[in-house]
């Protein structure tokens, strides 16, 4: 079992205008009842309960705080660049992972709808740094601190954390704004990636944002 507070050399004050929020794959395909057929995992009920009662509300709080603080927000989604998905990675083809360009299931859920001036990056791999230009964008935005939340913890979120750390970002993972298909998988992932990020909770991130603006 992973426990907070997590001690990390990455536990540093956020820097104004150099801090960004990355929300990973908060899409209708995984989170809305009419698309639940996509959830073949045996513990899908646990996943849906955690996302509805904890993850989405916490991400709403994070979004509101980042917008109020005028810090950058980036959303990433799984979505093919073509209707037939021919541009997908080999892994997504073998996994039958295809959300067509512009499809309803590829959209971000209404509770987290991106604001007009927020960036949305479609990807066709688990790692957002592998199939988008996010590194280029974050550097143009002068990002130093990258705050990450989303689904699922031990797949696309894990990849984002590791890849961001390798590229020199100070990564914060918001534990109670992430979910996967069991508590065991969630905590195993936190233990595996704690060397790449500072792991904390929503309230602590919100407090750091307030301190940053003081």
C-alpha positions as a printed Julia matrix, in Angstrom:
214×3 Matrix{Float64}:
   0.0    0.0     0.0
   1.36   3.42   -0.96
   1.11   6.07    1.71
   1.23   9.86    1.72
   3.01  12.15    2.3
   5.54  11.07   -0.28
   9.04  12.43    0.24
  10.71  13.41   -3.02
  13.4   15.88   -4.16
  10.79  17.0    -6.7
   8.64  18.38   -3.87
   9.37  22.01   -4.68
   7.23  25.17   -4.75
   5.4   25.72   -8.04
   6.65  28.6   -10.17
   4.17  31.12  -11.54
   3.87  30.96  -15.35
   6.05  27.83  -15.38
   3.47  25.35  -14.06
   1.04  23.37  -16.24
  -1.72  20.82  -15.66
  -1.93  17.72  -17.87
  -5.19  15.73  -17.81
  -4.86  12.3   -19.42
  -7.61  10.56  -21.43
 -10.7   11.78  -19.58
 -12.97  10.67  -22.41
 -16.53   9.57  -22.91
 -15.38   6.18  -24.22
 -14.14   5.14  -20.8
 -16.39   7.11  -18.48
 -19.97   7.22  -19.83
 -22.53   4.4   -19.44
 -23.41   4.09  -23.12
 -19.77   3.32  -23.91
 -19.06   1.0   -20.97
 -18.83  -1.93  -23.36
 -15.29  -0.72  -23.98
 -14.46  -1.63  -20.38
 -13.61  -5.32  -20.61
 -11.6   -5.28  -17.39
 -13.0   -7.47  -14.57
 -12.83  -4.6   -12.07
 -14.55  -2.03  -14.27
 -17.14  -1.38  -11.54
 -14.4   -0.28   -9.13
 -12.89   1.94  -11.8
 -16.17   3.62  -12.69
 -17.06   4.2    -9.05
 -13.7    5.79   -8.25
 -13.74   8.01  -11.32
 -17.29   9.23  -10.71
 -17.02   9.86   -6.98
 -13.41  11.01   -6.64
 -11.35  11.45   -9.79
 -13.68  13.63  -11.85
 -14.65  15.91   -8.92
 -10.99  16.37   -7.98
 -10.04  17.14  -11.57
 -12.83  19.72  -11.72
 -11.28  21.4    -8.68
  -7.84  21.29  -10.27
  -9.13  22.73  -13.53
 -10.92  25.57  -11.77
  -7.82  26.42   -9.75
  -5.45  26.37  -12.71
  -7.8   28.53  -14.73
  -8.14  31.01  -11.88
  -4.35  31.09  -11.49
  -3.97  31.56  -15.28
  -1.63  28.6   -15.62
  -1.56  26.42  -18.72
  -3.84  23.4   -19.09
  -3.25  20.56  -21.56
  -5.68  17.71  -22.25
  -4.64  14.56  -24.06
  -7.04  12.05  -25.6
  -6.83   8.78  -27.46
  -8.12   9.57  -30.96
  -7.02   8.51  -34.41
  -6.14  11.21  -36.9
  -8.24   9.37  -39.51
 -11.73   7.87  -39.53
 -10.43   4.38  -40.31
  -7.52   4.55  -37.87
  -4.82   3.67  -40.36
  -2.49   6.13  -38.62
  -2.64   4.24  -35.31
   0.41   2.71  -33.7
   0.97  -1.01  -34.23
   0.22  -1.57  -30.55
  -3.17   0.15  -30.84
  -3.97  -1.86  -33.96
  -3.08  -5.14  -32.25
  -5.07  -4.07  -29.17
  -8.08  -3.05  -31.32
  -7.84   0.43  -29.81
  -9.54   2.86  -32.16
 -11.51   6.01  -31.43
 -12.24   7.58  -34.84
 -11.39  11.21  -35.48
 -14.27  13.41  -34.38
 -16.28  10.56  -32.84
 -18.53  11.06  -29.83
 -16.65   8.51  -27.75
 -13.35  10.3   -28.3
 -14.65  13.53  -26.76
 -13.64  14.69  -23.29
 -16.47  14.31  -20.78
 -18.68  17.36  -20.31
 -17.58  17.91  -16.7
 -14.03  18.58  -17.92
 -14.75  20.31  -21.22
 -11.63  22.21  -22.32
 -11.83  25.98  -22.26
 -11.43  27.85  -25.54
  -7.74  28.57  -25.04
  -6.68  25.17  -23.66
  -4.67  22.66  -25.67
  -6.1   19.25  -26.66
  -3.67  16.69  -28.06
  -4.93  13.49  -29.75
  -2.6   10.5   -29.44
  -2.44   6.94  -30.76
  -0.03   5.49  -28.23
   0.0    5.06  -24.47
   2.68   7.7   -24.09
   1.67  11.26  -24.93
   5.34  12.17  -25.38
   5.69   9.44  -28.04
   2.87  10.34  -30.44
   2.32  14.08  -29.97
   4.4   17.26  -29.95
   3.71  17.87  -26.24
   7.39  18.3   -25.34
   7.76  21.01  -27.99
   4.6   22.72  -26.72
   5.51  22.56  -23.04
   8.92  24.06  -23.75
   7.33  26.86  -25.78
   5.06  27.46  -22.77
   8.18  27.6   -20.55
   6.87  24.77  -18.38
   9.01  23.61  -15.47
   6.45  21.95  -13.2
   4.07  19.46  -14.85
   1.08  18.38  -12.74
  -0.43  15.13  -14.04
  -3.8   13.45  -13.38
  -5.98  11.09  -15.39
  -6.64   7.51  -16.42
  -5.48   4.89  -16.22
  -2.83   5.15  -13.53
  -0.68   2.19  -14.56
  -0.84   2.73  -18.31
  -1.11   6.14  -19.99
  -0.58   8.14  -16.79
   2.46   6.04  -15.88
   3.95   6.67  -19.34
   3.36  10.42  -19.11
   5.08  10.6   -15.72
   8.15   8.63  -16.73
   8.6   10.33  -20.09
   8.15  13.82  -18.64
  10.7   13.09  -15.93
  13.2   11.82  -18.49
  12.8   15.05  -20.45
  13.62  17.23  -17.47
  10.24  18.31  -16.1
   9.51  18.41  -12.37
   6.53  16.04  -12.27
   3.77  16.05   -9.67
   1.27  13.17   -9.77
  -2.11  13.9    -8.18
  -2.93  10.52   -6.67
  -6.59  11.09   -5.85
  -7.27  12.43   -9.34
  -6.15   9.17  -11.02
  -7.66   5.7   -11.31
  -7.09   2.26  -12.76
  -9.02  -1.01  -12.57
  -8.21  -2.0    -8.98
  -6.78  -0.46   -5.83
  -3.95  -2.98   -5.98
  -2.92  -1.91   -9.47
  -3.17   1.76   -8.53
  -0.91   1.44   -5.49
   1.54  -0.88   -7.24
   1.98   1.76   -9.93
   2.51   4.53   -7.38
   5.26   2.5    -5.75
   6.85   1.8    -9.13
   6.96   5.43  -10.33
   7.62   7.28   -7.07
  11.23   7.79   -8.16
  10.08   9.82  -11.18
   7.68  12.25   -9.53
   6.33  13.8    -6.37
   3.07  12.05   -5.49
   0.52  14.09   -3.59
  -3.21  14.83   -3.4
  -5.59  17.44   -4.79
  -5.77  19.55   -1.64
  -1.98  19.85   -1.47
  -1.75  20.91   -5.12
  -4.46  23.52   -4.59
  -2.56  24.84   -1.57
   0.66  25.07   -3.56
  -1.13  27.05   -6.28
  -2.38  29.52   -3.67
   1.13  29.85   -2.21
   2.49  30.46   -5.71
   0.16  33.44   -6.18
   0.73  34.95   -2.72
